[in-house]
Amino acid sequence: MESAPQPDQKDLQRAESFFNYGNDATARGNFPYAMDMYKNALKIAPLELKFRQAMRNAMRKKFQNDPSKVGMLAGAKLQPIRLRIKASKGRGHWLEAIEHCEEAFVYNPWDVGVSRDLAEAAEQLGSPPLARWALESVQTQAADDVGFWKHMAHVYAFAEDFPRAILCWERIKKLAPGDEEAARQINALSASQTIHGGSLNQQGRRQNAPAAATPPEDDEEAEALRGKQAMSPEERMERDIKENPSRPAPYLELASQYRLQQRLDEARDVLARGLKALPDDPLLRDTYAEIQIARLRKAIEAIKARLRDHPDDAEAQSKLGKFNAKLSDYELAEYRRRAETRPDDLHLRFELARRLAAAGQHDAAIAEFQAARSSPALKVKALMGAGASFEATGVPKLAERSYTEALKAADPEDQEILNDLHYRLGRVAEQMGNLDDAETHYNEVAANNFGYLDVAQRLRSLNQRMSS
């Protein structure tokens, strides 16, 4: 059975910081930033229930906590994600399946089918609390779904909450009076309850109702509250910085606000202030770097727009080359710093590998790609990256091995990836003189997309060589 990572105390403290930043942002309605923070926390501790609950709460607030506000196109957007979830479950990659579930909840945070997938993955990873919450969070949407209540009964039994499991089967008896399984399950669960002991009260009660807001005690406090509400979001955040200069969250949130408005210079200046006050804060440093990268990319896009209108502008062409080189160097240095600081973060190792390969440092890139392939979510991309770097260094046999392993691990429904891998394998086979193998791989691509790159031309060339 796949197991979830076990973060140490230092990692848990980092995750808790991300969680707190997310809570602050949610309270202010800054949902994009809140989501980023919760995702960062969940990368460290994917089975921590309160992180996932907070993220789902933020998702639902985007829809004003009203399922009817989910768009009509959500179903179409969810379909390819459902296929990825199914493929991950089929391979037993349960953490990857959970990541895909969260992708789906962005479009519909009340989706019953995806919630059942999440519950199944949580069970396989040995987390009864996450499994039961996954279903409890959508039970209103599945009021008459017998299959759902059978699943919920199973999860309650898995969590050894036998009284609630029995209540689920009692509900099933009402929904489907002819269901013979219900009576058998109730008897079996009653026996288990007797053996284990316990009741609904002993299982504990969840506190679902939020605490009531404390009203201002006097007119002066009420006036201060009204004044704060009259401020713009940026003014409120600046006020928070002045009142709490030693907390990173206000700097981060104001920078996020400016970034959403494409006011990148102002975002950089805010973060620079934050780093002056808190020079050792890792999240401030990471976010500052992301803003600097965004500024470089924005400058590059402006130069490209200039060249589209004036393609012969030599000065713009020179600037484009310099800015592209500056961006490449900055990103490489930044991701190397991050990976050295957090070597267990395989997403960082993968991003570093990509930038090493782009800089032509293929031996170093291969080592990072090979580390990143340990992540189920990154395995295929990391193997493809390693294969490309092996090709670039003139080792086609190892490139073929990487591509073949990637092909075995790829989602069978992801035709784009399959075409890419077969095409790469065909190219490598050609290099090694294995023309029959090359033809086989090119035919796989052509059968799906005859217009893919130059595959038609390569097949014609191969046929001429093989027939001569």
LINKAKA-V731490 format. One record per residue. N is the residue number from 0. RES is the residue in one small letter. PHI is phi in whole degrees, -180 to 180 (999 if undefined). PSI is psi in degrees with one decimal (999 if undefined). OMEGA is omega in degrees with one decimal (* if undefined). Layout:
N;RES;PHI;PSI;OMEGA / N;RES;PHI;PSI;OMEGA
This chain:
0;m;999;134.5;176.3 / 1;e;-64;143.6;179.8 / 2;s;-119;152.6;178.1 / 3;a;-82;152.2;177.4 / 4;p;-62;149.4;179.8 / 5;q;-109;92.8;-176.5 / 6;p;-68;147.2;176.4 / 7;d;-84;-179.6;-173.6 / 8;q;-63;-37.5;179.7 / 9;k;-65;-42.6;178.3 / 10;d;-64;-40.4;179.8 / 11;l;-64;-35.0;176.6 / 12;q;-66;-40.0;175.9 / 13;r;-63;-44.0;-179.8 / 14;a;-62;-40.4;179.8 / 15;e;-64;-36.1;177.0 / 16;s;-64;-45.3;177.1 / 17;f;-59;-42.2;-179.6 / 18;f;-61;-44.3;-179.6 / 19;n;-67;-39.6;175.9 / 20;y;-61;-42.2;179.5 / 21;g;-63;-40.1;178.9 / 22;n;-64;-41.7;178.3 / 23;d;-62;-44.0;-178.5 / 24;a;-67;-39.3;178.5 / 25;t;-62;-41.9;-179.7 / 26;a;-61;-28.0;-179.3 / 27;r;-96;0.6;178.7 / 28;g;81;12.5;179.3 / 29;n;-91;76.1;-170.6 / 30;f;-70;-38.3;178.5 / 31;p;-59;-43.7;179.3 / 32;y;-68;-40.2;178.5 / 33;a;-59;-43.8;-178.8 / 34;m;-62;-41.3;178.6 / 35;d;-61;-41.6;-178.4 / 36;m;-67;-44.5;179.3 / 37;y;-64;-38.6;178.2 / 38;k;-64;-39.5;177.0 / 39;n;-62;-41.0;178.4 / 40;a;-64;-40.3;-176.9 / 41;l;-74;-23.6;173.4 / 42;k;-63;-33.8;-178.7 / 43;i;-82;-43.2;-175.7 / 44;a;-133;78.1;-172.3 / 45;p;-65;-18.2;-179.0 / 46;l;-103;8.5;179.1 / 47;e;-74;111.7;-170.8 / 48;l;-62;-42.3;-173.8 / 49;k;-66;-29.5;177.2 / 50;f;-66;-44.2;-177.1 / 51;r;-72;-36.4;176.4 / 52;q;-62;-43.0;-179.5 / 53;a;-65;-39.2;179.7 / 54;m;-66;-41.7;179.1 / 55;r;-66;-36.9;177.7 / 56;n;-61;-43.3;178.5 / 57;a;-65;-39.9;177.7 / 58;m;-59;-43.7;-176.9 / 59;r;-71;-32.1;177.5 / 60;k;-64;-29.4;176.5 / 61;k;-61;-27.7;178.2 / 62;f;-101;21.3;-178.3 / 63;q;55;32.0;180.0 / 64;n;55;31.7;-176.7 / 65;d;-127;107.2;-179.3 / 66;p;-57;-26.3;-178.6 / 67;s;-68;-13.9;-179.8 / 68;k;-87;-1.0;173.7 / 69;v;-67;130.7;-173.7 / 70;g;-65;157.1;179.8 / 71;m;-66;-25.4;-177.5 / 72;l;-87;-0.4;-177.1 / 73;a;-59;-39.0;-178.5 / 74;g;-60;-43.4;179.5 / 75;a;-66;-39.5;179.3 / 76;k;-68;-30.1;-178.1 / 77;l;-78;-25.3;-171.5 / 78;q;-56;-51.3;179.3 / 79;p;-65;-29.3;178.6 / 80;i;-70;-38.8;176.9 / 81;r;-59;-39.2;179.6 / 82;l;-65;-37.7;177.9 / 83;r;-68;-38.4;176.6 / 84;i;-61;-45.8;-179.3 / 85;k;-61;-43.5;-179.8 / 86;a;-65;-41.4;179.2 / 87;s;-64;-41.9;177.7 / 88;k;-63;-40.6;-178.7 / 89;g;-63;-31.1;179.5 / 90;r;-90;-2.9;-178.1 / 91;g;75;21.8;178.5 / 92;h;-95;82.8;-169.0 / 93;w;-76;-34.0;175.7 / 94;l;-66;-39.7;176.5 / 95;e;-63;-39.6;178.2 / 96;a;-61;-40.7;178.7 / 97;i;-63;-40.4;177.8 / 98;e;-60;-42.0;178.9 / 99;h;-67;-35.2;177.1 / 100;c;-60;-43.3;-179.9 / 101;e;-66;-32.4;173.4 / 102;e;-59;-41.1;-178.1 / 103;a;-70;-38.1;-177.7 / 104;f;-65;-19.9;175.0 / 105;v;-58;-36.4;-177.6 / 106;y;-90;-29.5;177.7 / 107;n;-154;94.0;-177.7 / 108;p;-74;5.8;175.9 / 109;w;-115;14.7;-175.0 / 110;d;-68;120.5;-175.2 / 111;v;-71;-44.1;-178.3 / 112;g;-62;-44.0;179.2 / 113;v;-68;-35.7;177.1 / 114;s;-63;-36.5;177.0 / 115;r;-69;-36.8;175.2 / 116;d;-62;-42.1;178.6 / 117;l;-62;-43.3;179.4 / 118;a;-62;-40.5;179.1 / 119;e;-64;-44.2;179.7 / 120;a;-64;-42.4;179.4 / 121;a;-62;-40.5;178.0 / 122;e;-63;-44.4;-179.3 / 123;q;-64;-28.0;178.4 / 124;l;-90;2.9;174.6 / 125;g;78;34.6;-179.5 / 126;s;-121;86.1;177.1 / 127;p;-57;-41.0;-179.1 / 128;p;-61;-42.7;-179.7 / 129;l;-68;-39.2;-179.4 / 130;a;-63;-44.7;-177.2 / 131;r;-72;-37.8;178.3 / 132;w;-66;-35.9;-179.7 / 133;a;-56;-37.9;-179.7 / 134;l;-86;-40.8;179.9 / 135;e;-60;-30.2;-176.2 / 136;s;-71;-12.8;-179.7 / 137;v;-128;14.7;-174.0 / 138;q;-63;-28.4;177.6 / 139;t;-65;-34.3;-179.5 / 140;q;-77;-10.2;-176.8 / 141;a;-121;35.6;-171.9 / 142;a;-55;-38.3;-174.6 / 143;d;-113;17.1;-176.1 / 144;d;-93;103.3;-177.3 / 145;v;-61;-42.0;180.0 / 146;g;-60;-39.2;178.3 / 147;f;-63;-45.9;-176.2 / 148;w;-70;-28.2;173.1 / 149;k;-67;-41.1;177.5 / 150;h;-63;-43.3;-179.8 / 151;m;-65;-39.4;177.2 / 152;a;-60;-41.9;178.7 / 153;h;-62;-43.1;-178.6 / 154;v;-67;-40.7;176.7 / 155;y;-62;-39.7;177.4 / 156;a;-65;-39.6;176.3 / 157;f;-60;-37.0;179.0 / 158;a;-84;1.5;-178.4 / 159;e;61;30.1;173.2 / 160;d;-100;74.5;-171.4 / 161;f;-66;-36.7;177.9 / 162;p;-59;-42.9;-179.9 / 163;r;-72;-33.0;175.6 / 164;a;-62;-40.8;178.0 / 165;i;-64;-41.2;178.4 / 166;l;-61;-37.1;177.1 / 167;c;-62;-45.0;179.9 / 168;w;-68;-32.1;174.2 / 169;e;-63;-39.5;178.0 / 170;r;-65;-40.2;179.1 / 171;i;-62;-37.9;178.3 / 172;k;-59;-36.4;179.2 / 173;k;-74;-38.1;-179.0 / 174;l;-74;-35.5;-177.2 / 175;a;-136;81.1;-175.1 / 176;p;-57;-25.2;-178.1 / 177;g;-88;4.3;-177.5 / 178;d;-76;108.3;-175.6 / 179;e;-75;-21.1;-178.4 / 180;e;-67;-29.5;-173.4 / 181;a;-59;-48.8;-178.2 / 182;a;-61;-42.4;-179.5 / 183;r;-62;-42.8;-178.3 / 184;q;-67;-39.8;179.4 / 185;i;-62;-43.3;178.6 / 186;n;-63;-44.4;-178.3 / 187;a;-66;-42.3;-179.3 / 188;l;-69;-34.9;176.6 / 189;s;-62;-39.0;177.4 / 190;a;-66;-42.8;178.9 / 191;s;-63;-39.2;179.4 / 192;q;-63;-40.6;179.3 / 193;t;-63;-40.3;-179.1 / 194;i;-67;-45.5;-175.2 / 195;h;-85;-22.5;-174.2 / 196;g;76;172.2;175.5 / 197;g;116;160.1;178.1 / 198;s;-150;177.1;178.8 / 199;l;-58;-38.4;-178.8 / 200;n;-69;-37.7;-178.6 / 201;q;-70;-22.9;179.1 / 202;q;-73;-13.8;178.9 / 203;g;93;153.9;-178.8 / 204;r;-114;132.8;176.5 / 205;r;-84;141.0;178.7 / 206;q;-94;98.6;-175.6 / 207;n;-90;-27.1;-173.9 / 208;a;-79;128.3;177.5 / 209;p;-68;151.2;179.2 / 210;a;-65;139.1;-179.7 / 211;a;-69;141.6;178.8 / 212;a;-68;137.6;178.6 / 213;t;-81;122.1;-177.5 / 214;p;-70;152.1;176.3 / 215;p;-56;143.7;-175.0 / 216;e;-82;-23.5;-177.1 / 217;d;-149;174.0;-176.9 / 218;d;-64;-35.9;-179.0 / 219;e;-63;-42.5;178.8 / 220;e;-68;-39.3;178.5 / 221;a;-64;-38.8;179.1 / 222;e;-66;-40.2;178.0 / 223;a;-63;-39.5;178.4 / 224;l;-64;-43.3;178.9 / 225;r;-64;-36.9;178.4 / 226;g;-65;-39.4;179.2 / 227;k;-67;-39.4;179.8 / 228;q;-66;-27.9;-178.7 / 229;a;-78;-15.5;-179.7 / 230;m;-69;154.3;170.3 / 231;s;-72;161.1;178.2 / 232;p;-56;-41.8;-179.6 / 233;e;-64;-40.0;179.0 / 234;e;-64;-40.4;178.5 / 235;r;-64;-40.2;-179.1 / 236;m;-69;-39.2;175.9 / 237;e;-62;-38.7;177.7 / 238;r;-63;-40.6;178.3 / 239;d;-63;-38.1;179.1 / 240;i;-64;-44.1;-179.8 / 241;k;-64;-37.2;-178.7 / 242;e;-79;-25.9;-176.3 / 243;n;-135;63.6;-174.5 / 244;p;-67;-16.3;-178.6 / 245;s;-97;7.9;176.5 / 246;r;-105;131.8;-179.0 / 247;p;-74;-26.8;-172.4 / 248;a;-57;-45.7;-179.5 / 249;p;-62;-39.0;177.2 / 250;y;-63;-45.0;-177.1 / 251;l;-64;-41.2;-177.0 / 252;e;-71;-40.3;178.4 / 253;l;-65;-41.0;176.9 / 254;a;-62;-39.9;177.5 / 255;s;-63;-40.6;178.3 / 256;q;-61;-45.7;178.1 / 257;y;-65;-37.5;-178.8 / 258;r;-65;-40.2;177.5 / 259;l;-61;-29.1;179.6 / 260;q;-93;7.1;-178.0 / 261;q;61;25.8;175.7 / 262;r;-95;69.7;-169.0 / 263;l;-72;-34.6;178.6 / 264;d;-63;-40.9;178.5 / 265;e;-68;-37.0;176.3 / 266;a;-62;-44.1;178.2 / 267;r;-60;-43.4;-177.5 / 268;d;-64;-39.8;178.0 / 269;v;-62;-45.2;-178.7 / 270;l;-68;-33.8;175.8 / 271;a;-62;-39.9;174.7 / 272;r;-61;-42.5;179.3 / 273;g;-63;-42.1;179.9 / 274;l;-69;-28.9;175.9 / 275;k;-66;-38.3;179.6 / 276;a;-80;-33.2;-175.2 / 277;l;-134;72.1;-172.1 / 278;p;-65;-18.5;-176.4 / 279;d;-102;7.0;-178.1 / 280;d;-76;117.7;-174.8 / 281;p;-67;-35.1;-177.9 / 282;l;-71;-37.6;174.8 / 283;l;-62;-42.1;-179.1 / 284;r;-66;-43.6;178.5 / 285;d;-62;-44.0;-176.2 / 286;t;-69;-36.6;176.0 / 287;y;-59;-44.0;179.1 / 288;a;-63;-40.4;179.5 / 289;e;-63;-37.5;177.7 / 290;i;-67;-41.3;178.3 / 291;q;-63;-39.4;177.4 / 292;i;-65;-43.2;178.8 / 293;a;-62;-37.9;178.9 / 294;r;-65;-42.2;177.8 / 295;l;-63;-42.8;179.8 / 296;r;-65;-37.4;178.5 / 297;k;-65;-40.9;178.0 / 298;a;-64;-39.6;178.9 / 299;i;-64;-42.6;179.2 / 300;e;-64;-36.0;178.4 / 301;a;-66;-40.0;178.6 / 302;i;-67;-40.7;178.4 / 303;k;-62;-40.1;177.7 / 304;a;-63;-39.7;176.6 / 305;r;-61;-42.6;-177.7 / 306;l;-71;-27.7;176.2 / 307;r;-65;-36.2;178.4 / 308;d;-85;-28.5;-176.8 / 309;h;-135;73.0;-173.7 / 310;p;-62;-18.4;-178.7 / 311;d;-96;9.3;-178.2 / 312;d;-73;100.3;-175.8 / 313;a;-65;-38.0;-179.9 / 314;e;-64;-42.3;178.5 / 315;a;-66;-38.7;177.8 / 316;q;-62;-41.6;178.7 / 317;s;-65;-43.0;178.6 / 318;k;-62;-40.1;-179.0 / 319;l;-61;-44.3;178.8 / 320;g;-62;-41.8;-179.7 / 321;k;-67;-42.4;-179.4 / 322;f;-69;-37.5;176.8 / 323;n;-62;-42.1;179.0 / 324;a;-66;-40.4;179.7 / 325;k;-64;-42.5;178.2 / 326;l;-62;-45.4;-179.4 / 327;s;-60;-45.7;-179.5 / 328;d;-65;-41.6;-178.4 / 329;y;-65;-47.3;-179.1 / 330;e;-62;-43.2;-179.4 / 331;l;-61;-46.7;179.6 / 332;a;-64;-39.5;-178.2 / 333;e;-67;-45.7;-178.7 / 334;y;-72;-27.2;173.7 / 335;r;-67;-42.1;177.4 / 336;r;-60;-45.7;-178.1 / 337;r;-65;-43.2;-177.9 / 338;a;-66;-35.5;177.0 / 339;e;-68;-32.9;179.9 / 340;t;-76;-36.6;-176.8 / 341;r;-129;71.1;-174.6 / 342;p;-64;-18.5;-179.9 / 343;d;-85;-5.7;179.4 / 344;d;-85;100.1;-174.2 / 345;l;-71;-25.2;175.1 / 346;h;-65;-40.2;176.9 / 347;l;-66;-40.9;179.3 / 348;r;-62;-38.1;178.6 / 349;f;-67;-44.8;179.7 / 350;e;-64;-37.9;175.5 / 351;l;-63;-42.9;179.7 / 352;a;-59;-42.5;179.6 / 353;r;-60;-42.1;-176.8 / 354;r;-76;-33.1;173.6 / 355;l;-63;-42.8;179.3 / 356;a;-64;-42.6;179.7 / 357;a;-63;-30.0;179.0 / 358;a;-86;1.9;179.0 / 359;g;82;7.9;179.8 / 360;q;-92;69.2;-167.4 / 361;h;-72;-34.4;178.8 / 362;d;-62;-44.8;177.5 / 363;a;-67;-36.9;179.6 / 364;a;-63;-42.1;-179.2 / 365;i;-59;-43.3;180.0 / 366;a;-61;-39.8;179.9 / 367;e;-72;-40.1;176.7 / 368;f;-61;-41.2;-179.1 / 369;q;-66;-32.5;174.9 / 370;a;-69;-41.9;-175.4 / 371;a;-69;-24.4;-176.7 / 372;r;-68;-9.1;175.7 / 373;s;-68;-20.1;177.8 / 374;s;-82;124.0;177.9 / 375;p;-56;-36.4;-178.1 / 376;a;-71;-23.3;-175.5 / 377;l;-107;-6.5;-168.4 / 378;k;-54;-51.4;-175.2 / 379;v;-64;-48.0;-179.0 / 380;k;-64;-38.8;-179.4 / 381;a;-67;-40.8;177.6 / 382;l;-65;-38.3;177.1 / 383;m;-66;-41.3;178.0 / 384;g;-63;-43.7;178.2 / 385;a;-62;-41.7;178.7 / 386;g;-60;-43.6;-179.8 / 387;a;-64;-38.3;178.9 / 388;s;-71;-35.9;174.0 / 389;f;-62;-42.2;175.8 / 390;e;-59;-46.5;-175.9 / 391;a;-63;-27.2;180.0 / 392;t;-96;9.3;174.5 / 393;g;76;33.1;177.5 / 394;v;-122;73.3;-174.1 / 395;p;-64;-29.3;-179.0 / 396;k;-65;-42.8;178.3 / 397;l;-71;-32.3;175.3 / 398;a;-62;-44.2;178.6 / 399;e;-60;-41.1;-179.3 / 400;r;-63;-43.3;179.5 / 401;s;-65;-45.2;-179.3 / 402;y;-64;-37.9;179.9 / 403;t;-66;-41.2;177.7 / 404;e;-65;-38.8;177.6 / 405;a;-64;-39.3;-179.9 / 406;l;-63;-38.3;179.2 / 407;k;-67;-32.7;-176.1 / 408;a;-91;-10.0;-173.5 / 409;a;-70;152.3;174.7 / 410;d;-65;120.3;-177.8 / 411;p;-63;-14.2;178.7 / 412;e;-93;-8.3;-176.2 / 413;d;-91;86.4;-173.7 / 414;q;-65;-32.6;-179.8 / 415;e;-63;-45.3;178.7 / 416;i;-66;-42.4;-179.4 / 417;l;-62;-43.3;178.7 / 418;n;-62;-43.8;-179.2 / 419;d;-61;-45.8;-177.7 / 420;l;-67;-44.3;178.3 / 421;h;-63;-38.1;178.7 / 422;y;-64;-45.3;179.6 / 423;r;-63;-41.5;178.1 / 424;l;-64;-36.8;176.3 / 425;g;-63;-43.4;179.9 / 426;r;-62;-43.8;-179.5 / 427;v;-66;-42.3;178.4 / 428;a;-61;-40.7;176.1 / 429;e;-59;-45.7;-179.1 / 430;q;-58;-37.2;-177.3 / 431;m;-88;1.8;178.5 / 432;g;81;11.7;179.4 / 433;n;-90;76.9;-170.3 / 434;l;-68;-35.0;178.4 / 435;d;-63;-44.4;178.1 / 436;d;-63;-41.5;178.9 / 437;a;-60;-44.5;-179.3 / 438;e;-63;-40.5;179.4 / 439;t;-60;-46.3;-178.9 / 440;h;-68;-41.7;179.0 / 441;y;-64;-35.5;178.1 / 442;n;-65;-36.4;176.6 / 443;e;-60;-42.4;179.4 / 444;v;-68;-47.2;-176.0 / 445;a;-63;-33.3;179.9 / 446;a;-66;-28.1;179.3 / 447;n;-93;-37.1;-176.6 / 448;n;-156;94.1;-175.5 / 449;f;-65;-22.5;-180.0 / 450;g;-91;10.9;-176.5 / 451;y;-69;117.4;179.6 / 452;l;44;-128.8;-179.0 / 453;d;-109;29.5;-173.2 / 454;v;-64;-36.5;179.3 / 455;a;-63;-44.7;179.2 / 456;q;-63;-40.1;-179.8 / 457;r;-67;-38.2;177.0 / 458;l;-64;-41.7;178.7 / 459;r;-64;-42.3;179.4 / 460;s;-64;-41.4;178.0 / 461;l;-62;-43.6;-179.3 / 462;n;-62;-38.2;178.3 / 463;q;-65;-43.0;-178.8 / 464;r;-67;-39.2;-176.3 / 465;m;-76;-23.9;-178.1 / 466;s;-91;-12.9;-177.6 / 467;s;-89;999;*
